[in-house]
Amino acid sequence: MLFWFLTGGVILSTIDINYAAKLARIGLTDSEKGRFAKDLSTILDYINKLNQLDTGQVPSTSHVIKLQNVFREDKVLDSLTTDQALDNAPMKDGTSFKVPRVL
């Protein structure tokens, strides 16, 4: 089934729809391809409308909100000693955790 869908200057062919479906890793029946072509064409028409907007006075932004460091300041705190860390270890080898061989 070969079809062309044209609205507002956007032309989609079966090849385009098959390619998009393959990229999305979805299987489409012929009726679904027709509906998908219509929906995708509507989306592309909307994008074309957005492209016609004058954005010359809009400042460029890389993020919509101001970026700031949300991390706390580093503080040195007491930590476990080696013996305390190994107290609950099921197997230990001196100052190290002992684990079963993986391979």
MIRO-683276 format. One record per residue: residue in three letters; x negated, y negated, z of N, C-alpha, C in turn. Coordinates in steps of 0.05 Angstrom, whole numbers. Example, Ala and Ser with C-alpha at 12.3 -4.5 7.8 and 13.67 -1.06 7.14 Angstrom:
BEGIN
{Ala, {-264, 114, 156}, {-246, 90, 156}, {-264, 66, 156}}
{Ser, {-257, 45, 142}, {-273, 21, 143}, {-258, -1, 157}}
END
This chain:
BEGIN
{Met, {-17, 23, 0}, {0, 0, 0}, {-18, -25, 0}}
{Leu, {-16, -41, -20}, {-32, -65, -22}, {-14, -89, -19}}
{Phe, {-20, -107, -1}, {-4, -131, 2}, {-22, -155, 7}}
{Trp, {-11, -178, 1}, {-24, -203, 6}, {-5, -220, 22}}
{Phe, {-14, -233, 42}, {3, -249, 59}, {-8, -277, 58}}
{Leu, {9, -296, 50}, {0, -323, 47}, {18, -342, 62}}
{Thr, {7, -357, 81}, {22, -378, 94}, {3, -400, 100}}
{Gly, {9, -424, 92}, {-8, -447, 99}, {-36, -445, 88}}
{Gly, {-40, -431, 67}, {-67, -429, 55}, {-83, -406, 65}}
{Val, {-73, -390, 84}, {-88, -367, 94}, {-79, -342, 79}}
{Ile, {-97, -330, 65}, {-91, -306, 49}, {-104, -282, 62}}
{Leu, {-88, -262, 69}, {-99, -238, 81}, {-92, -215, 62}}
{Ser, {-111, -197, 58}, {-106, -174, 42}, {-107, -149, 59}}
{Thr, {-101, -127, 47}, {-102, -101, 61}, {-131, -96, 71}}
{Ile, {-150, -104, 55}, {-178, -101, 62}, {-185, -116, 88}}
{Asp, {-175, -141, 89}, {-179, -157, 113}, {-167, -144, 138}}
{Ile, {-142, -134, 135}, {-128, -122, 158}, {-142, -96, 166}}
{Asn, {-150, -80, 146}, {-164, -55, 153}, {-190, -61, 167}}
{Tyr, {-204, -81, 158}, {-230, -89, 170}, {-226, -98, 199}}
{Ala, {-206, -115, 203}, {-200, -125, 231}, {-192, -101, 249}}
{Ala, {-176, -83, 239}, {-167, -60, 254}, {-191, -42, 261}}
{Lys, {-209, -39, 242}, {-233, -23, 247}, {-251, -36, 268}}
{Leu, {-254, -63, 267}, {-270, -77, 287}, {-257, -74, 315}}
{Ala, {-231, -75, 316}, {-216, -72, 341}, {-213, -43, 350}}
{Arg, {-221, -25, 332}, {-219, 4, 338}, {-191, 12, 344}}
{Ile, {-172, 3, 327}, {-144, 11, 330}, {-135, 23, 303}}
{Gly, {-118, 42, 305}, {-106, 54, 282}, {-79, 41, 277}}
{Leu, {-73, 33, 252}, {-48, 20, 246}, {-34, 35, 223}}
{Thr, {-8, 38, 226}, {8, 49, 204}, {13, 26, 184}}
{Asp, {24, 33, 161}, {29, 13, 140}, {48, -9, 150}}
{Ser, {69, -1, 165}, {88, -21, 175}, {74, -39, 196}}
{Glu, {57, -27, 212}, {42, -43, 232}, {22, -62, 219}}
{Lys, {11, -53, 197}, {-8, -71, 182}, {6, -95, 171}}
{Gly, {31, -92, 162}, {46, -115, 152}, {53, -134, 175}}
{Arg, {61, -124, 198}, {67, -141, 221}, {41, -154, 231}}
{Phe, {19, -139, 231}, {-7, -150, 240}, {-16, -172, 221}}
{Ala, {-12, -168, 195}, {-20, -189, 176}, {-4, -214, 181}}
{Lys, {22, -212, 186}, {38, -235, 191}, {29, -249, 217}}
{Asp, {25, -234, 238}, {16, -246, 264}, {-11, -259, 261}}
{Leu, {-30, -245, 248}, {-57, -256, 245}, {-56, -282, 228}}
{Ser, {-40, -281, 207}, {-37, -305, 190}, {-26, -329, 206}}
{Thr, {-7, -324, 224}, {4, -345, 240}, {-17, -356, 259}}
{Ile, {-34, -339, 270}, {-55, -348, 288}, {-75, -365, 272}}
{Leu, {-83, -356, 248}, {-102, -370, 232}, {-90, -397, 223}}
{Asp, {-64, -398, 217}, {-51, -424, 210}, {-54, -443, 234}}
{Tyr, {-50, -434, 258}, {-52, -451, 282}, {-80, -461, 285}}
{Ile, {-100, -444, 280}, {-128, -452, 282}, {-134, -474, 261}}
{Asn, {-122, -471, 237}, {-126, -491, 216}, {-114, -518, 225}}
{Lys, {-91, -517, 239}, {-80, -542, 249}, {-99, -555, 270}}
{Leu, {-110, -539, 287}, {-129, -549, 307}, {-154, -561, 293}}
{Asn, {-163, -549, 271}, {-186, -560, 257}, {-180, -587, 244}}
{Gln, {-155, -594, 240}, {-148, -619, 228}, {-148, -642, 249}}
{Leu, {-150, -636, 274}, {-150, -656, 295}, {-176, -673, 294}}
{Asp, {-174, -699, 300}, {-197, -716, 301}, {-209, -714, 329}}
{Thr, {-232, -701, 331}, {-245, -698, 357}, {-271, -714, 359}}
{Gly, {-273, -735, 342}, {-297, -751, 342}, {-301, -766, 368}}
{Gln, {-280, -773, 382}, {-283, -788, 407}, {-284, -770, 432}}
{Val, {-282, -744, 428}, {-283, -725, 450}, {-312, -718, 456}}
{Pro, {-321, -722, 481}, {-349, -715, 487}, {-354, -685, 485}}
{Ser, {-377, -678, 477}, {-385, -650, 475}, {-388, -638, 503}}
{Thr, {-378, -614, 507}, {-381, -601, 533}, {-388, -572, 528}}
{Ser, {-404, -562, 546}, {-410, -533, 545}, {-393, -517, 565}}
{His, {-383, -532, 585}, {-365, -519, 605}, {-343, -538, 611}}
{Val, {-320, -528, 617}, {-296, -545, 622}, {-297, -556, 651}}
{Ile, {-312, -543, 668}, {-314, -554, 695}, {-343, -560, 701}}
{Lys, {-348, -579, 720}, {-375, -586, 727}, {-389, -563, 739}}
{Leu, {-414, -558, 730}, {-429, -536, 742}, {-444, -546, 766}}
{Gln, {-444, -530, 787}, {-459, -537, 810}, {-468, -511, 824}}
{Asn, {-489, -513, 839}, {-500, -490, 852}, {-481, -484, 876}}
{Val, {-470, -460, 876}, {-452, -452, 898}, {-466, -433, 917}}
{Phe, {-492, -429, 914}, {-506, -411, 932}, {-513, -426, 958}}
{Arg, {-515, -411, 979}, {-523, -423, 1004}, {-554, -425, 1004}}
{Glu, {-564, -441, 1022}, {-593, -443, 1025}, {-604, -418, 1038}}
{Asp, {-627, -410, 1029}, {-640, -386, 1041}, {-648, -391, 1070}}
{Lys, {-642, -372, 1087}, {-651, -373, 1115}, {-664, -347, 1122}}
{Val, {-686, -349, 1135}, {-701, -325, 1144}, {-687, -315, 1169}}
{Leu, {-678, -290, 1168}, {-665, -277, 1191}, {-680, -252, 1199}}
{Asp, {-675, -243, 1223}, {-687, -218, 1232}, {-678, -195, 1214}}
{Ser, {-695, -177, 1208}, {-687, -154, 1192}, {-694, -128, 1208}}
{Leu, {-685, -106, 1197}, {-690, -80, 1210}, {-719, -73, 1208}}
{Thr, {-728, -59, 1228}, {-755, -48, 1227}, {-754, -22, 1210}}
{Thr, {-776, -12, 1202}, {-776, 13, 1187}, {-763, 35, 1202}}
{Asp, {-769, 38, 1228}, {-758, 59, 1244}, {-727, 56, 1246}}
{Gln, {-717, 31, 1249}, {-688, 27, 1251}, {-675, 34, 1225}}
{Ala, {-687, 28, 1202}, {-676, 34, 1176}, {-675, 64, 1171}}
{Leu, {-695, 78, 1181}, {-696, 107, 1177}, {-681, 124, 1198}}
{Asp, {-671, 111, 1218}, {-657, 126, 1240}, {-635, 143, 1230}}
{Asn, {-618, 134, 1211}, {-595, 150, 1202}, {-601, 165, 1176}}
{Ala, {-625, 165, 1167}, {-632, 178, 1142}, {-631, 209, 1146}}
{Pro, {-617, 223, 1129}, {-616, 253, 1132}, {-644, 265, 1128}}
{Met, {-660, 254, 1110}, {-687, 264, 1105}, {-706, 240, 1104}}
{Lys, {-728, 242, 1117}, {-749, 221, 1115}, {-776, 234, 1114}}
{Asp, {-795, 218, 1103}, {-822, 227, 1099}, {-840, 205, 1110}}
{Gly, {-846, 205, 1135}, {-862, 184, 1147}, {-847, 157, 1147}}
{Thr, {-854, 139, 1130}, {-841, 113, 1129}, {-824, 109, 1105}}
{Ser, {-815, 131, 1092}, {-799, 130, 1068}, {-775, 148, 1070}}
{Phe, {-754, 141, 1054}, {-731, 158, 1051}, {-739, 181, 1033}}
{Lys, {-730, 205, 1040}, {-736, 228, 1023}, {-710, 236, 1010}}
{Val, {-710, 239, 983}, {-685, 246, 969}, {-690, 271, 952}}
{Pro, {-669, 286, 945}, {-672, 310, 929}, {-682, 302, 901}}
{Arg, {-697, 320, 889}, {-707, 316, 862}, {-684, 316, 843}}
{Val, {-684, 297, 824}, {-662, 294, 805}, {-665, 312, 781}}
{Leu, {-689, 314, 771}, {-694, 331, 747}, {-708, 356, 754}}
END
